[in-house]
């Protein structure tokens, strides 16, 4: 039988003891504020970097904020990981994933650029995706002004951010703009299937997400039929011609089947793939490295 990592089990017990109200019982703005409060714990004791700068560019709908994380010892222009935070397209922010971006910059020895894309329901599909594509295009044209090598951009994201990362690559591929050199997708939401075996096994409330995924979709793209759009559910897209992909799923995650199905599609179509199933952990583990060594 699969077993939770002992540290992961302790984290689950700690969270369950708090009896926190689920996000789907709140309005979107209230849920965002609650998300920031909950993630403040995970953002403590974050590593120092040489530089952290917020940059505002003109986006498709107005100002669009980017946050640059520059580790020590990086020359200019430097390769960059463009990072897209998770949160079901409704919650999450540059701040909620600050610890992740700091650790990623330091571990990779690369600049990390976090994108403050628009959130639903104020900015439903495809507005957040358009923000991401615009940020990538801007970096490919103007990144050198911020010390970023515009020819060495990688794209990464977790959960809904992984969905947006894959969809952005599809949109850029179809536009004949191969800006992204490689992609990292961490326990992504790649379809609107809420009845998959992993949803049945791990979506009942004992692990993270529970029924929140339906609430996220209802905010991001209310029309169930429209969710088959391959830019909303990129599992159904033709992935041929995409850059190399690192794909990771958590073992105890309602979204696990999405990643496993995507891995099969990538293999079948010849996309270069590095596939990992992270044993013993749940959705959201990427943010828990403060107490979860496996993360």
Secondary structure, DSSP 4 states (H G I P E B T S, - for coil): -----HHHHHHHHHHHHHTPPPGGGS-HHHHHHHHHHHHHHHTTTPPP-SEEEEEEEEETTEEEEEEEEE-TT--SSEEEEEEE--STTTS--TTTTHHHHHHHHHHHTSEEEEE----TTTT-TTHHHHHHHHHHHHHHHHGGGGTEEEEEEEEEEETHHHHHHHHHHHHHHHTT---EEEEEEES---S--SSSHHHHHH-SSSSSSTTHHHHHHHHH---TTGGGSTTTSGGGS--TTPPEEEEEEEEE-TTHHHHHHHHHHHHHTT--EEEEEEEEEETTGGG-TTT-TT-
